[in-house]
Amino acid sequence: MKILVLGIGNILFGDEGIGVHLSNLLKLNYRFSGENEVDFVDGGTLASMLIPLITSYDKVLILDCVSVKDAQIGEVYYFDFDNVPHIITWAGSAHEVEMLQTLRMTAIYGDLPPVKIIGIIPEVIGEDTAFTLSSAVKNGAKTMEQLALDFLAENGITAHKKDDRDLQEVANGSFRGYE
């Protein structure tokens, strides 16, 4: 089985890039082994351009921001795409709406593999470029990281700690990409 961990977000706007930053953190801080294959991909804000990639996997875990009315910055939500809680509005940034539409369109065509989403409430950044993450999102990202590791373990993939890079350090270098 092939599993995709897809980091979504705009790394130029602080917390908005958390999905990409966390995907990179997992790739850098862990070595993965087990009965299934896992790939970590920076999906950025590509949305519909990701359809061929998404449909080539058996399961997908998306790391992203979500919008929830009256939620606190740093709150984490974990859910199945086919059972999105009613409190999730996805109305935050353009990349969230586009990703939601991409998943819906792929599902309509019958090509969408099972998708889990780990989303966090970001601090909304204005128009200024910023790589700095808010302290609330950095704290919430620890929960996101553990949920991602638990998801992988449930799917036959073991994580072995190999490094201990800080999330902010990873965010500062995400624009370079990590292989």
N, CA, C and O of each residue as an XYZ file, in Angstrom:
716
protein
N       0.846     -1.171      0.000
C       0.000      0.000      0.000
C       0.896      1.239      0.000
O       1.913      1.287      0.691
N       0.502      2.230     -0.780
C       1.220      3.505     -0.854
C       0.421      4.587     -0.130
O      -0.768      4.785     -0.380
N       1.114      5.282      0.778
C       0.480      6.330      1.571
C       1.162      7.661      1.266
O       2.388      7.751      1.207
N       0.342      8.686      1.075
C       0.834     10.029      0.814
C       0.549     10.914      2.019
O      -0.587     10.988      2.489
N       1.589     11.588      2.519
C       1.419     12.643      3.510
C       1.640     13.937      2.736
O       2.748     14.234      2.290
N       0.564     14.695      2.588
C       0.550     15.866      1.731
C       0.454     17.141      2.561
O      -0.573     17.416      3.180
N       1.531     17.912      2.566
C       1.546     19.186      3.266
C       1.015     20.279      2.358
O       1.531     20.488      1.259
N      -0.015     20.975      2.815
C      -0.665     22.019      2.022
C      -0.470     23.360      2.727
O      -0.504     23.441      3.954
N      -0.266     24.409      1.930
C      -0.205     25.743      2.515
C       0.727     26.679      1.788
O       1.546     26.263      0.968
N       0.586     27.947      2.103
C       1.414     28.987      1.521
C       2.505     29.343      2.523
O       2.244     30.015      3.521
N       3.719     28.893      2.258
C       4.826     29.081      3.205
C       5.246     30.534      3.348
O       6.017     30.869      4.247
N       4.757     31.391      2.483
C       5.131     32.810      2.550
C       4.335     33.593      3.588
O       4.646     34.752      3.861
N       3.304     32.965      4.171
C       2.439     33.680      5.102
C       2.358     32.997      6.462
O       1.271     32.666      6.934
N       3.503     32.792      7.083
C       3.571     32.304      8.458
C       2.799     31.019      8.691
O       3.098     29.989      8.086
N       1.801     31.079      9.571
C       1.030     29.896      9.957
C       0.347     29.215      8.770
O       0.078     28.014      8.823
N       0.065     29.955      7.713
C      -0.601     29.386      6.533
C       0.219     28.247      5.920
O      -0.333     27.407      5.210
N       1.509     28.211      6.181
C       2.367     27.172      5.604
C       2.581     25.971      6.496
O       3.426     25.128      6.194
N       1.837     25.867      7.592
C       2.092     24.817      8.579
C       2.039     23.413      7.992
O       2.816     22.553      8.405
N       1.150     23.157      7.046
C       1.075     21.813      6.459
C       2.366     21.420      5.776
O       2.845     20.297      5.932
N       2.926     22.342      5.022
C       4.204     22.100      4.333
C       5.324     21.961      5.352
O       6.139     21.044      5.257
N       5.369     22.868      6.328
C       6.432     22.839      7.332
C       6.404     21.531      8.129
O       7.448     20.932      8.385
N       5.219     21.099      8.513
C       5.113     19.873      9.302
C       5.482     18.644      8.469
O       6.129     17.726      8.973
N       5.080     18.621      7.221
C       5.473     17.531      6.329
C       6.995     17.462      6.222
O       7.580     16.380      6.272
N       7.629     18.624      6.074
C       9.091     18.674      6.012
C       9.722     18.233      7.324
O      10.731     17.528      7.320
N       9.138     18.640      8.444
C       9.653     18.246      9.752
C       9.638     16.728      9.917
O      10.612     16.138     10.385
N       8.531     16.104      9.531
C       8.437     14.643      9.631
C       9.508     13.978      8.781
O      10.145     13.015      9.209
N       9.700     14.493      7.582
C      10.688     13.943      6.652
C      12.107     14.078      7.202
O      12.931     13.180      7.030
N      12.387     15.193      7.859
C      13.729     15.456      8.361
C      14.028     14.779      9.694
O      15.158     14.350      9.931
N      13.030     14.681     10.564
C      13.269     14.178     11.918
C      13.073     12.679     12.088
O      13.434     12.127     13.127
N      12.502     12.004     11.077
C      12.212     10.576     11.221
C      12.660      9.790     10.003
O      12.738     10.308      8.889
N      12.952      8.527     10.254
C      13.145      7.529      9.205
C      11.962      6.594      9.355
O      11.599      6.234     10.475
N      11.359      6.197      8.257
C      10.154      5.373      8.306
C      10.415      4.009      7.696
O      11.108      3.882      6.686
N       9.842      2.982      8.335
C       9.959      1.618      7.822
C       8.646      0.893      8.072
O       7.795      1.356      8.832
N       8.501     -0.241      7.424
C       7.299     -1.028      7.650
C       6.805     -1.702      6.402
O       7.480     -1.733      5.373
N       5.621     -2.237      6.513
C       5.046     -3.023      5.432
C       4.508     -2.174      4.292
O       4.241     -2.701      3.211
N       4.342     -0.880      4.502
C       3.801      0.001      3.473
C       4.775      1.123      3.152
O       5.682      1.416      3.930
N       4.578      1.740      2.009
C       5.425      2.831      1.533
C       4.762      4.163      1.888
O       3.544      4.308      1.785
N       5.581      5.135      2.307
C       5.060      6.463      2.610
C       5.918      7.511      1.911
O       7.146      7.425      1.901
N       5.249      8.501      1.327
C       5.919      9.624      0.693
C       5.407     10.917      1.321
O       4.224     11.040      1.637
N       6.307     11.870      1.494
C       5.973     13.185      2.038
C       6.141     14.196      0.913
O       7.212     14.297      0.315
N       5.080     14.942      0.626
C       5.088     15.854     -0.509
C       4.634     17.244     -0.075
O       3.666     17.399      0.669
N       5.359     18.247     -0.560
C       4.992     19.642     -0.385
C       4.004     19.979     -1.489
O       4.397     20.180     -2.639
N       2.724     20.043     -1.145
C       1.690     20.361     -2.126
C       1.467     21.844     -2.285
O       0.734     22.267     -3.179
N       2.089     22.650     -1.430
C       1.959     24.090     -1.525
C       0.524     24.535     -1.676
O      -0.340     24.162     -0.881
N       0.273     25.328     -2.691
C      -1.078     25.819     -2.988
C      -1.517     25.341     -4.366
O      -2.299     26.012     -5.040
N      -1.016     24.186     -4.782
C      -1.264     23.691     -6.138
C      -2.677     23.164     -6.370
O      -3.147     23.148     -7.507
N      -3.353     22.738     -5.322
C      -4.752     22.269     -5.373
C      -5.014     21.320     -6.533
O      -4.523     20.192     -6.509
N      -5.768     21.731     -7.546
C      -6.219     20.809     -8.601
C      -5.065     20.183     -9.376
O      -5.234     19.120     -9.973
N      -3.912     20.812     -9.378
C      -2.760     20.214    -10.050
C      -2.268     18.972     -9.306
O      -1.460     18.211     -9.838
N      -2.749     18.767     -8.086
C      -2.335     17.613     -7.283
C      -3.175     16.366     -7.551
O      -2.860     15.293     -7.036
N      -4.237     16.488     -8.346
C      -5.137     15.348     -8.565
C      -4.394     14.109     -9.054
O      -4.599     13.042     -8.474
N      -3.548     14.175    -10.077
C      -2.846     12.956    -10.509
C      -1.997     12.338     -9.401
O      -1.896     11.115     -9.303
N      -1.390     13.176     -8.573
C      -0.593     12.681     -7.457
C      -1.488     11.984     -6.431
O      -1.224     10.846     -6.042
N      -2.529     12.659     -6.001
C      -3.432     12.118     -4.978
C      -4.019     10.780     -5.406
O      -4.079      9.842     -4.611
N      -4.446     10.690     -6.646
C      -5.112      9.466     -7.115
C      -4.144      8.309     -7.316
O      -4.582      7.181     -7.540
N      -2.838      8.560     -7.242
C      -1.863      7.480     -7.411
C      -1.535      6.782     -6.089
O      -0.698      5.880     -6.061
N      -2.185      7.189     -4.993
C      -1.946      6.601     -3.673
C      -3.173      5.845     -3.187
O      -4.295      6.085     -3.635
N      -2.928      4.914     -2.246
C      -4.016      4.135     -1.656
C      -4.681      4.853     -0.482
O      -5.870      4.662     -0.223
N      -3.911      5.676      0.224
C      -4.425      6.476      1.343
C      -3.676      7.796      1.351
O      -2.516      7.880      0.948
N      -4.378      8.835      1.825
C      -3.781     10.169      1.864
C      -4.035     10.797      3.237
O      -5.134     10.715      3.785
N      -2.987     11.425      3.773
C      -3.094     12.226      4.983
C      -2.722     13.646      4.594
O      -1.610     13.898      4.129
N      -3.657     14.579      4.785
C      -3.421     15.977      4.448
C      -3.161     16.763      5.728
O      -3.899     16.653      6.706
N      -2.100     17.554      5.698
C      -1.746     18.452      6.791
C      -2.008     19.862      6.291
O      -1.452     20.269      5.271
N      -2.852     20.620      6.999
C      -3.260     21.921      6.474
C      -3.830     22.785      7.592
O      -3.900     22.373      8.750
N      -4.227     23.975      7.217
C      -4.992     24.855      8.094
C      -6.473     24.600      7.844
O      -6.864     24.167      6.759
N      -7.281     24.868      8.840
C      -8.733     24.828      8.678
C      -9.323     26.046      9.365
O      -8.680     26.681     10.201
N     -10.551     26.359      9.001
C     -11.270     27.459      9.633
C     -12.434     26.896     10.425
O     -13.180     26.049      9.933
N     -12.585     27.366     11.646
C     -13.679     26.960     12.525
C     -14.120     28.209     13.272
O     -13.317     28.873     13.926
N     -15.401     28.516     13.168
C     -15.925     29.713     13.833
C     -15.676     29.635     15.333
O     -15.923     28.606     15.962
N     -15.186     30.728     15.895
C     -14.936     30.881     17.329
C     -13.869     29.945     17.889
O     -13.801     29.755     19.103
N     -13.042     29.360     17.036
C     -11.964     28.487     17.514
C     -10.750     29.329     17.893
O     -10.619     30.478     17.471
N      -9.882     28.748     18.683
C      -8.668     29.416     19.122
C      -7.506     29.049     18.197
O      -7.428     27.927     17.696
N      -6.625     29.990     17.984
C      -5.419     29.719     17.200
C      -4.679     28.554     17.844
O      -4.476     28.526     19.058
N      -4.281     27.598     17.018
C      -3.539     26.441     17.507
C      -4.395     25.224     17.807
O      -3.854     24.151     18.072
N      -5.725     25.358     17.773
C      -6.589     24.186     17.981
C      -6.445     23.249     16.790
O      -6.356     23.693     15.645
N      -6.422     21.949     17.067
C      -6.196     20.933     16.038
C      -7.458     20.097     15.842
O      -8.145     19.741     16.799
N      -7.741     19.796     14.587
C      -8.898     18.974     14.209
C      -8.405     17.837     13.325
O      -7.587     18.042     12.429
N      -8.919     16.620     13.592
C      -8.511     15.421     12.855
C      -9.780     14.717     12.408
O     -10.607     14.350     13.243
N      -9.950     14.520     11.098
C     -11.200     13.968     10.600
C     -11.014     13.318      9.227
O     -10.015     13.530      8.539
N     -12.016     12.518      8.858
C     -12.069     11.913      7.532
C     -12.671     12.920      6.567
O     -13.604     13.639      6.923
N     -12.147     12.979      5.352
C     -12.700     13.895      4.369
C     -14.161     13.579      4.061
O     -14.949     14.488      3.803
N     -14.526     12.305      4.086
C     -15.909     11.940      3.787
C     -16.845     12.137      4.979
O     -18.023     11.783      4.917
N     -16.312     12.706      6.067
C     -17.124     12.978      7.250
C     -16.616     14.255      7.937
O     -16.288     14.253      9.123
N     -16.562     15.339      7.161
C     -16.065     16.613      7.680
C     -17.040     17.144      8.728
O     -18.233     17.271      8.451
N     -16.547     17.457      9.926
C     -17.435     18.020     10.949
C     -18.075     19.320     10.452
O     -17.448     20.091      9.726
N     -19.311     19.550     10.846
C     -20.046     20.729     10.395
C     -19.405     22.038     10.846
O     -19.650     23.085     10.248
N     -18.592     21.986     11.891
C     -17.963     23.209     12.384
C     -16.806     23.678     11.497
O     -16.374     24.826     11.597
N     -16.308     22.799     10.635
C     -15.213     23.156      9.724
C     -15.806     23.942      8.565
O     -16.650     23.430      7.828
N     -15.362     25.196      8.402
C     -15.934     26.032      7.340
C     -15.045     26.122      6.108
O     -15.542     26.430      5.025
N     -13.760     25.867      6.236
C     -12.811     25.951      5.119
C     -12.820     27.321      4.460
O     -12.422     27.440      3.301
N     -13.252     28.337      5.149
C     -13.406     29.654      4.518
C     -12.234     30.586      4.781
O     -12.339     31.787      4.535
N     -11.140     30.070      5.267
C     -10.019     30.923      5.624
C      -9.292     31.512      4.442
O      -9.523     32.672      4.099
N      -8.430     30.761      3.814
C      -7.634     31.303      2.719
C      -8.041     30.640      1.411
O      -8.747     29.632      1.392
N      -7.578     31.229      0.332
C      -7.902     30.706     -0.994
C      -7.401     29.276     -1.175
O      -8.063     28.467     -1.827
N      -6.222     28.952     -0.597
C      -5.708     27.597     -0.813
C      -6.589     26.552     -0.137
O      -6.701     25.431     -0.633
N      -7.217     26.900      0.992
C      -8.104     25.950      1.665
C      -9.328     25.647      0.805
O      -9.709     24.488      0.643
N      -9.932     26.684      0.262
C     -11.123     26.512     -0.568
C     -10.782     25.705     -1.816
O     -11.528     24.802     -2.194
N      -9.659     26.026     -2.458
C      -9.248     25.301     -3.651
C      -8.964     23.833     -3.341
O      -9.303     22.963     -4.144
N      -8.352     23.541     -2.198
C      -8.061     22.153     -1.835
C      -9.348     21.397     -1.583
O      -9.485     20.249     -2.007
N     -10.289     22.017     -0.904
C     -11.584     21.390     -0.666
C     -12.272     21.069     -1.995
O     -12.795     19.968     -2.173
N     -12.273     22.020     -2.920
C     -12.887     21.783     -4.232
C     -12.167     20.680     -4.989
O     -12.807     19.876     -5.667
N     -10.859     20.631     -4.885
C     -10.076     19.582     -5.545
C     -10.463     18.213     -5.016
O     -10.670     17.282     -5.796
N     -10.564     18.079     -3.700
C     -10.946     16.793     -3.107
C     -12.365     16.408     -3.518
O     -12.627     15.253     -3.852
N     -13.279     17.377     -3.491
C     -14.670     17.095     -3.885
C     -14.753     16.650     -5.342
O     -15.463     15.698     -5.664
N     -14.029     17.340     -6.220
C     -14.050     17.000     -7.639
C     -13.478     15.597     -7.865
O     -14.022     14.823     -8.652
N     -12.407     15.279     -7.191
C     -11.799     13.956     -7.319
C     -12.748     12.881     -6.805
O     -12.834     11.799     -7.385
N     -13.457     13.174     -5.726
C     -14.438     12.225     -5.183
C     -15.600     12.017     -6.160
O     -16.069     10.892     -6.335
N     -16.057     13.081     -6.786
C     -17.160     12.963     -7.757
C     -16.796     12.011     -8.880
O     -17.633     11.233     -9.336
N     -15.552     12.069     -9.325
C     -15.095     11.181    -10.403
C     -14.815      9.772     -9.907
O     -14.517      8.882    -10.705
N     -14.909      9.559     -8.602
C     -14.715      8.227     -8.041
C     -13.265      7.818     -7.896
O     -12.968      6.636     -7.719
N     -12.352      8.784     -7.969
C     -10.926      8.466     -7.924
C     -10.252      8.791     -6.601
O      -9.051      8.568     -6.453
N     -10.995      9.311     -5.644
C     -10.383      9.756     -4.400
C     -10.144      8.582     -3.454
O     -11.084      7.880     -3.080
N      -8.874      8.366     -3.063
C      -8.610      7.330     -2.055
C      -9.099      7.825     -0.693
O      -9.467      8.993     -0.566
N      -9.111      6.968      0.322
C      -9.477      7.447      1.661
C      -8.535      8.575      2.096
O      -7.314      8.456      1.996
N      -9.132      9.676      2.582
C      -8.359     10.858      2.967
C      -8.675     11.223      4.409
O      -9.835     11.349      4.800
N      -7.615     11.388      5.185
C      -7.715     11.930      6.541
C      -7.092     13.313      6.507
O      -6.164     13.566      5.738
N      -7.599     14.198      7.334
C      -7.090     15.564      7.385
C      -6.761     15.921      8.828
O      -7.558     15.708      9.742
N      -5.566     16.470      9.004
C      -5.187     17.056     10.285
C      -5.053     18.546     10.007
O      -4.168     18.978      9.268
N      -5.946     19.325     10.613
C      -5.945     20.760     10.373
C      -5.796     21.535     11.662
O      -6.183     21.077     12.737
N      -5.232     22.706     11.532
C      -4.996     23.563     12.692
C      -5.509     24.963     12.369
O      -5.489     25.395     11.217
N      -5.962     25.655     13.392
C      -6.417     27.035     13.241
C      -5.186     27.940     13.223
O      -4.439     27.980     14.201
N      -4.963     28.670     12.118
C      -3.790     29.544     12.034
C      -4.086     30.940     12.567
O      -5.238     31.354     12.692
N      -3.012     31.644     12.873
C      -3.144     33.083     13.081
C      -3.181     33.674     11.676
O      -2.300     33.394     10.864
N      -4.163     34.465     11.391
C      -4.300     35.019     10.052
C      -3.230     36.081      9.837
O      -3.092     37.033     10.606
N      -2.488     35.878      8.772
C      -1.406     36.793      8.420
C      -1.924     37.726      7.335
O      -2.664     37.294      6.451
N      -1.553     38.974      7.387
C      -1.985     39.942      6.370
C      -1.291     39.710      5.044
O      -1.128     38.567      4.615
N      -0.892     40.759      4.410
C      -0.268     40.668      3.098
C       1.249     40.641      3.168
O       1.907     40.514      2.136
N       1.814     40.757      4.353
C       3.263     40.770      4.490
C       3.811     39.352      4.540
O       3.247     38.477      5.197
N       4.907     39.137      3.844
C       5.567     37.837      3.862
C       6.176     37.608      5.236
O       6.817     38.493      5.803
N       5.965     36.408      5.763
C       6.514     36.063      7.075
C       6.715     34.560      7.161
O       5.807     33.790      6.847
N       7.899     34.139      7.583
C       8.163     32.724      7.796
C       7.972     32.342      9.254
O       8.011     31.159      9.592
N       7.766     33.328     10.123
C       7.631     33.079     11.552
C       6.270     32.473     11.870
O       5.234     32.956     11.414
N       6.293     31.420     12.651
C       5.064     30.755     13.093
C       4.653     31.300     14.454
O       5.503     31.612     15.289
N       3.351     31.412     14.672
C       2.872     31.861     15.985
C       3.158     30.786     17.024
O       3.244     29.603     16.695
N       3.303     31.195     18.265
C       3.588     30.224     19.330
C       2.430     29.239     19.495
O       2.656     28.068     19.801
N       1.200     29.698     19.296
C       0.043     28.794     19.428
C       0.067     27.710     18.356
O      -0.268     26.559     18.638
N       0.452     28.053     17.150
C       0.526     27.045     16.080
C       1.714     26.120     16.301
O       1.612     24.920     16.043
N       2.826     26.644     16.768
C       3.970     25.770     17.076
C       3.585     24.748     18.150
O       3.962     23.580     18.058
N       2.847     25.179     19.151
C       2.396     24.248     20.196
C       1.405     23.242     19.645
O       1.517     22.049     19.925
N       0.428     23.706     18.857
C      -0.551     22.810     18.262
C       0.068     21.829     17.281
O      -0.430     20.718     17.101
N       1.157     22.248     16.650
C       1.834     21.375     15.683
C       2.388     20.116     16.348
O       2.552     19.090     15.688
N       2.675     20.186     17.636
C       3.123     18.988     18.359
C       2.013     17.941     18.364
O       2.278     16.750     18.201
N       0.781     18.382     18.548
C      -0.369     17.461     18.480
C      -0.528     16.936     17.060
O      -0.774     15.747     16.858
N      -0.390     17.817     16.081
C      -0.489     17.392     14.678
C       0.560     16.329     14.365
O       0.259     15.322     13.724
N       1.789     16.557     14.818
C       2.879     15.606     14.582
C       2.536     14.241     15.166
O       2.709     13.217     14.504
N       2.052     14.227     16.402
C       1.719     12.946     17.028
C       0.566     12.253     16.313
O       0.595     11.035     16.139
N      -0.445     13.006     15.896
C      -1.552     12.417     15.138
C      -1.070     11.824     13.829
O      -1.529     10.754     13.429
N      -0.153     12.501     13.154
C       0.400     11.989     11.896
C       1.176     10.697     12.146
O       1.045      9.738     11.386
N       1.979     10.670     13.200
C       2.733      9.453     13.530
C       1.788      8.311     13.896
O       2.032      7.163     13.524
N       0.721      8.615     14.615
C      -0.273      7.598     14.970
C      -0.958      7.059     13.719
O      -1.155      5.850     13.594
N      -1.325      7.946     12.789
C      -1.941      7.526     11.524
C      -1.011      6.569     10.780
O      -1.447      5.528     10.289
N       0.251      6.921     10.699
C       1.208      6.066      9.995
C       1.351      4.718     10.700
O       1.395      3.678     10.043
N       1.425      4.728     12.033
C       1.533      3.483     12.787
C       0.316      2.587     12.552
O       0.447      1.371     12.416
N      -0.868      3.201     12.506
C      -2.093      2.435     12.233
C      -2.078      1.820     10.837
O      -2.823      0.881     10.554
N      -1.235      2.350      9.978
C      -1.136      1.860      8.607
C       0.172      1.118      8.351
O       0.655      1.061      7.220
N       0.737      0.552      9.416
C       1.893     -0.336      9.286
C       3.224      0.342      9.047
O       4.144     -0.281      8.518
N       3.348      1.601      9.425
C       4.593      2.332      9.213
C       5.140      2.788     10.566
O       4.448      3.454     11.336
N       6.385      2.422     10.839
C       7.033      2.760     12.096
C       7.966      3.949     11.894
O       8.730      3.996     10.930
N       7.892      4.903     12.811
C       8.760      6.073     12.775
C       9.934      5.859     13.714
O       9.764      5.444     14.861
N      11.131      6.148     13.211
C      12.356      6.062     14.004
C      12.964      7.462     14.047
O      13.323      8.019     13.010
N      13.076      8.024     15.239
C      13.609      9.383     15.390
C      15.064      9.407     14.942
O      15.864      8.592     15.400
N      15.415     10.327     14.056
C      16.797     10.441     13.589
C      17.375     11.831     13.818
O      18.591     12.013     13.754
N      16.517     12.815     14.083
C      16.978     14.185     14.288
C      15.951     14.881     15.192
O      14.895     14.321     15.485
N      16.260     16.068     15.618
C      15.345     16.798     16.494
C      15.283     18.261     16.067
O      15.439     19.167     16.886
N      15.055     18.476     14.787
C      14.976     19.853     14.300
C      13.719     20.527     14.832
O      12.669     19.905     14.994
N      13.861     21.797     15.094
C      12.777     22.627     15.589
C      11.885     23.037     14.418
O      12.379     23.291     13.319
N      10.579     23.103     14.647
C       9.629     23.456     13.589
C       9.927     24.824     12.989
O       9.822     24.996     11.775
N      10.295     25.793     13.809
C      10.603     27.120     13.264
C      11.834     27.066     12.363
O      11.878     27.726     11.325
N      12.829     26.281     12.763
C      14.023     26.098     11.928
C      13.639     25.510     10.573
O      14.132     25.951      9.534
N      12.766     24.524     10.592
C      12.304     23.901      9.344
C      11.530     24.920      8.515
O      11.727     25.013      7.303
N      10.644     25.691      9.166
C       9.850     26.697      8.450
C      10.753     27.738      7.783
O      10.470     28.194      6.675
N      11.827     28.104      8.455
C      12.739     29.096      7.899
C      13.391     28.612      6.606
O      13.792     29.420      5.767
N      13.494     27.295      6.447
C      14.135     26.746      5.249
C      13.205     26.067      4.282
O      13.660     25.506      3.285
N      11.899     26.100      4.547
C      10.950     25.378      3.684
C      10.957     25.868      2.246
O      10.626     25.111      1.333
N      11.330     27.126      2.031
C      11.330     27.649      0.655
C      12.362     26.937     -0.212
O      12.246     26.949     -1.438
N      13.374     26.315      0.405
C      14.385     25.573     -0.347
C      13.890     24.192     -0.755
O      14.409     23.590     -1.695
N      12.889     23.700     -0.046
C      12.431     22.332     -0.266
C      13.384     21.367      0.414
O      14.565     21.669      0.585
N      12.882     20.228      0.795
C      13.701     19.219      1.467
C      13.506     17.898      0.760
O      12.382     17.418      0.621
N      14.579     17.323      0.323
C      14.518     16.013     -0.342
C      14.790     14.930      0.649
O      14.785     13.752      0.292
